[in-house]
Amino acid sequence: MKGLSHTAMETLLSPEEIATITSAATHNDLLPDSLQTTVQLIITDAERSISRLDDEIVRIQATLDDLRSQRTGHIARIQRYQTVIAPHRRLPVEMLEEIFAMCNLEPVAIPVQLEKAPWILGRVCSKWRRVVLSAPMLWSHIRMNSGDQSVSGHARILEVLLSRSGQVSASLRIAAGYPEHNKAGIKELDKLLASSASRLRRLCFEGPLSCVNSFLSLPLGSIGSLQTLELIGPDFSDAQKTLSVVRSARNLREVTLEQVTNLSTVSILSIPFHQLTLLSLIAFNRPLPAALGFDLLCQCTSLIECRLEIAAYTVPGHPHFSDWRAVVTLENLKTFQFYTTGSLENVQWLEYLSFPNLTKFYHFHYPCDSTWPSAWTAGICRSGHLESLDLNIPISSVNLEEILMATPLLCMLNIPQGMMISETLLAGMSNGARIPRLSSLECPTDTERSLLAHLDMLESRRYGQSNVANISTAVFHVPEHGSGAAVDRVNQLINDGWNITLR
């Protein structure tokens, strides 16, 4: 009976009786008849004890359940009253608005995204909802992406959001598709943009001209708050539609016109170039003539970033630049992306431009029947600050070496269509005598020997002098890269963690 609680009946048994019963229970011995009734009484007594214990367990379980319920209630009470005395309860509404504004770094999207700010902030409690709905700046930066069928519905949502933004300056980025058959949607959006024009700080629009017709037809002085104008895709075939409204936009600093068709020179000249810090005129159906491009750049005295596409042909009324001698300085220009087509003989004026603070230069020429004009080198290198150079035009080794000698701060060099880098220049790059800060390189290597020489240069820079930057990204254009010692070596370096690509 060891380890078991004794019943009242068991306490009355003698040690000999207990031993006999235990032996019978553990060794399968025959229990004497004299003890049969005694054992039955012990069983009955144990059953009564179990019944009493079950009743006690039920009572105690009910007590535990009640205590747990009380504990849960106190926890809820603590949480409720903690929110009452929480520090954020004492924040002024103005501070809550500022905090919400920091949570609302992305534009308010159309179609609506309820899981993002500011919508989700208004679903926390009634007070936050009141604050969100009464904070105009939370609704003033809007991005709308509409398909052909959804312009009408999205325009109505846009109207609601603009009304919530009150009279604060607004920023709109709209991709309207080309819903020419959705006349009602076009009319609603066109009217809405025109009515909001006076407080627009930024308008980025992609779609048909019909959606911004009224906006562009506004009288002078109607868009005094506008700082950024971006138009992508409109067709200005209607001769009456121009950009004259921007002429008086005194705060306009950034203008982007891309994939625009049939835009007249008169419209382009309406832009107040002298006050711009960013100008992007690319992907027109008819690129600007070279002379006009020069005229525009000469007016851009405040420009910091420029993307310009020109066609290298002359037009009547514009001067030929072979006799040009004055140097025009664009003091603030840091980034210049330059796209050209046609003969570069008509773009010699680049040598008469000075960029004393230029850090990034990109040039793409089509078709690939021209080479880099050596006269341009001085213009782009004059600053000595060039950090990024991307030339998608054939360039000779002599011109390349001249450029690299004048750009000691260069970090990124892309010359996919250039001549091979000479062994002399590779040697200078290996020990850091040339472009010691270079960290990204893309260039051609037309033989296995050339590719091996470039790999030698990469390893010399990585494992050589500590004051020479490691070229962490390298892209080599090779005629074929199926097999060979150079390719095997490239694969081994890639396996060792190098970022090398063969094209």
N, C-alpha and C positions, 0 to 999 in steps of 0.2 A: 504493500500500500504506500510505499515511499514516494513522495512527490505529489500525492493527491491529498485534497482536503478531506478530512474524516467526517462522516455523517454522525448523527447522534447515536445511531445504532452501533456503529463500529467502536465507539468509546466504551461500550459495555462488554465487549468481547475480551476473553483472556488472551494472553500472548500465544498460548498453544493453539487456540481456535484461529487466531489471525494467521499464524504460520501455516496451518493446514489449508485454509482458504487461499492463501497466497501461492502455496505450492501447487494447488489444483489449477489456479488461474495461469501459472507460468510454465508448468511442466506437464500439463494435460493429465494430471493425476485424477483419480476418481474421488469426488467429494463425498464424504460420509453422509448417510441419510439424516443424521442428527443435525447437520449444519445446512441442509437444503432450505428449510424454512427461514433460518437466520439470514442466509444470503438473499432470499427473496425480500425480506424486510429491509435489508440494506439497500437493495435496488429501489424499492418504493420510497425509502427515505431520501435517496439521491435525486429521484424524479421530483419530489416536492421541493428540494433545494434548488434544482434547475428552474422550476417554475417561479420561485421567489426571486432568483437572480435575473431572470428574463424581465420580470416586472420592474426590478430596480434599474436595469439597463434602459428600458423604455423611459422611465422617469428621468434618468440622468441625460439621455439623448435629447429629450424635450428641453431640459435645462440648457444643454449645450447649444441647441438650435436657437433658443431664446437669447443666450449670451452672444452668439455669433451675429444674430440679427441686430442686437443692440450695438455691437461693435461696428457693423457696417453702417448703421445709422449715424453713429458718432463721426466716422470717417467722412461721410457725405456732408455732415454738418460742418466739420472742420474745413473741408474744401470750399463749401459755400461761403463761409465767413472769411476764409483766407482771401477769396476773390474780392470781398467787400473792402478789405484793408490793403489789398495789393497796391504796390507803388504806381502801376500804370493807371490805376483809377484816378490818381491825382494829376495825371498829365493833362496839360491844357489841350484843347482841341487842335490848336495850331501845331503843337508838337506831334500829336498823333498824325496829323496830315503829313508832316515832314517824314515821319517814320514810314507811313504808307507809301509816300513817294519813293523812298529808297527800296521798298519792296516791289516797286512797279517800274523796273528799269526797261522792260520790253514794251513795245507799243501795244495798245489795246487792239486786239485782233478782231477782224470781221472776216469770216464767220466767228461768232462769239465762242470763247473758250472759258467756260464757267469755272474750270479748275485752276485758273490763273488769276493773278491780281489784275485789276482791282475787284473783279467779281467775287472771288473767294473771300476777300476781306469783309465784304458786306454781308456775308452769310454767317459770321461768327456770332454776332449779337445785334440787337436793335440799335444800340448806341453806335457801334462801328458802322452799321449800315447808314445811319444818319450822317456820320462823318464822311464816309466814302462818297455818298451822293452829293454832299455839299462842298467837296474839294475839287474845284475845276481843273487843277493841274493833273489830277489822276486820269482825266479823260481827254487830255489835250494832245496826246501823241498817239496817232491812230494808223493802223495798217489794214488795208482792205484788199483782199484777193477775191475777185469775182470771175465766174465763168460767164458765158454768153447769156445764160438763162437767169442768173442770180443777181444781175445788176440792180433791178428794181427793189428787191427785198433788202439787199445790202445798202442801197442808197438810203432807205428809210432808217436802218440801224445807224448809219453814219450821221443822219440828221439828229437822232436822239443823243448820240455821243457828243456831237458838237454843241448841242443845247446844254448838256451837263458841264461842258468845259467853260460855260459862261462867256466872258469876254477876254479871257487870257489868250495869249498867242498860241496858235495851234500848229501842229506838224502832221502832215498827211502823206502817206505813201500808198498809192492806189494802183493796182494792176487790174484794169477793167476788162481785159480780153478785147475782143472785137465784136461787140453785140450790135452790129449795125441793124439787124432786124428787130431788136428790142427798143423800139422808139421811145416807149414810156420810160424805160430805165435810163436811156441816154438823156432824155429831157430832165429827169429828176436829178441826176448826178451833175449835169451841166449847170442847172439852176442853183444847186446847193453850193458848188465850188465858187460860183460868181458871188453869191450872197455872203460867203465867208471870207472873201478875198482880203478884206481890209485887215484881218487879224491873223492871216496865215504867215507863219514864220518860215515854214518849209513846205514845199509842194513837190513831190516826186510822183510823176504820173506816167503810166505805161498803157497805151491804148489808142483809140482813134481820136482824131482831132475834134470830132463832134461832141465828145464828152467835156472838152475844155473850151468850146467855141465861145461861150459867153464870157468866160474868165479872160481869154485873150482879147476880147472885144471891149473890155472895160476902158473907161477914159484914163488918161494920164493921172497919176497920183492915187490910184485906187489900191495899189499893193505896196504901200509904204513900209509895212512891217516885214515884207518878204526878204529872207536872207539866202535861201537856197531854192533854185528852180531846176528841176530835172524832168525832161520830156523824152520819152522813149517810144518810138514807133509812129508818131502822127504823120499824116500826109498833108502837106501844105499846098496841094494842087489848086485850091481856091485862092486866087490871087489877092482877094480881099483880106485873107487871114494872115496877119503878120505878128511879130513880137513887139510891136510898138509900145505896148503897155509897160514893158520892162524899162523903157528909156528913163522913166522918172522914179524907178525903184531905188531910192537913195540908200537903202540898207542891203541891197543885193550884193552878196559876196561869192556865191557859188552858182555856176551855170553848167548844166550837163545837157547836151543835145546828142542823142544817139539813135541810130537807125531811123533817122528822119528823112523823109522824101520831099523833093521839090521845094525846099526852103530857099527863098530868094536871098540874094546878097543884101537887099534893103532890110529884110528881117534881121539878118545877122548883124548888120551895122547898127541896129537899134539897141543892142546889148551895151550897157555901160562898162566897157572893158577896163577902164582905168581904175575901177574900184574893186575888181574881182580878185579873190585869192585862189579860186579854183575854177578852171575852165576845161571842159571836155567836149570836143566837137569831133566825133568819130562815127564811122559806119554810115555815112550819108549815102544815098543812092548816087549822088554826084559829089565826090569829094571837093573840098575847097580848092580853087586854083592856088598855085604856090605863092604868087604875089599877094593875094588877099591874106593868106596865112601870115606872111611877113607883116603886112599892115596891122593885123590884129595883135600880133605879139608885141609890136612896137607900142601899142596902146596899153598893154597889160603891165603897167609899172608896179602893181602891188601883188602880182601873181606868185603863189607858193607852189601850186601843183597844176600841171598842164598835160592834157591828153589831146593831141591834135593830129588829124589826118588830112593830108593834102594830096592833090594830083599835080604832078610836076609838069604843068603846061602853063603857057602864058595866055593872058586875055587882053584884049584891047583896052587901053586906058590905064594899065598898070605899068610901072617902070620896069626896065630890064636891069638886073642887079650887077651886071658885069662892071659897071662904073661906080658902084656904091662904095663909099669910103668911110662913112661915119659908123662908129660902133655903138649899138644900142645895148644898154645894160639893163638886165632884169635882175635887180638887186636881191630880191627875196626868193626867187625860184629855186626850189629844192628838188622837185621831181618833174621830169620831162619825159613823157611817152610820145614818140614821134612816128607816125605811120605815113609812108609815101608810096606812090605808084607812078610809073612813067620814068622818064629820063631825069636823073638827078642833076643834069646840067642846069636846070631851071630852079634848083634849090640851093644854089651856091651862097645864098644870103645867110645861111646858118653860121658861116665864118664871121659875119658882122654882128653876131649877137654875143653878148658877154653874160655868163652866169656865175658870178663870183661866189655863190653859196650852193651850187648844184651838188647834190649827193646821190641822186639816182637818175640814170639815163637809159631809156629803152628805145630802140629803133627797129622797126620792121619795114622791109621794102618788098614790094611785089611788082612785077615778077623778078626772079633772081637773075636778071641780066645786067645788073649794075654792081659795082663794088663800092666799098666805103670811100667817100671822097677824103683825101688826106687833108684838104683845107678845113674840114670840120673838126679835126682833132684838137686844135688849139681852143676852139669854142667850148667844147665839153670838158676839157682838162684844165682850163684856166683857173678854176677855183682851187684846185689841189685838194678838195674835200670829197671827191667822188668815192662813194662806198659801194655802189651797185651799178654794174654795166652789163646790159643785155643787148647784143647786136645780132639781129636776124637778117644779116646781109653779109655777103662774102667780104672778107677783110684780109689784106695781105699781111704777111709776117712782119714786114717793115712797119706798117701802120700800127699793128697791134703792139709791137715792141715800143713804139713811140708813145702810145697811150699808156702802157703799163709803167713806163719810166716816169710818167707825170702823175700817176695816181697811187701814191704810197699807202693811202688809207682804204684801198679797195678790199671789200669783204666778199663780194659776189661777182663772178665773171661768167657770163653765158655767151659763147660765140659758136653756136652749132654749125654755122655755115662758113666759118673762117678757115684760113689756112692753118696747117698744123703749127703748134707752138714749137719754135726752133729749139735745138739742143742747148744753145747758149742761154736762151731765156729760161728753159727748164732748169738749168744749172743755177741760175740766179734765184729762181723760185725755191729750189731745194734748200738753199742755205739762208733764205730770207732776205737776200739782197734786193729781190723784186717782190712786190706785193706781200709783205710779211704778215698782213692781217687776213689774207684770203682764207675763207672757210667754206666756200661753195664754188664749184667749178664745173662748167659744161663746155666741152670742146671736141673737135674731131681728132681722130687718130687713124690714119689710113693704112697703116701697116702694123704687123705684130711687133716689130722693133720699136715703133713709136709708142704703142700701148705699154710695152715693158718700161720704156723710159719714163712715161708718165707715172706708172706705178712706183718706180724708183723714187721719183720726186715726192709722191705722197708719203712713202715710208720715211724718207729723209726728214720731211717736215714733222712727222709724228714723233720720231724717235731721236731727232737731232737736237738743235738748239732750243732752249726753253722759251726764248723770246719770239719764236715763230709760231703763228697760229696753225693748228691742225686743220687740214681740209676735211671737214666731217662729211661733206656730201659731194660726190663726184659722178658725173654722167659723161661717158665717152661714146662718141658716134664712130662706129667702125663699119667697114664694108661688109664683113661677115664675122660672126662670132660663135661658130659652131664648136670648134676645138682648137687645140694648140696650147703651147706653154703659157702664153699670156692669159688666155681664157682660164686655164687651170689655176693660174695664180690669182686671178680675180675671184674665182669661186672659193678659193681657200681664204682669201681676205674677207669675203662676205660671210663665210662660216665663222670667222673670228670676230664678227660684229661690225665690219666696215660697211658703210652705206655707199656702195658702188653700183652703178647701172650701166649696162652696155645696150646701145641702140643701133 
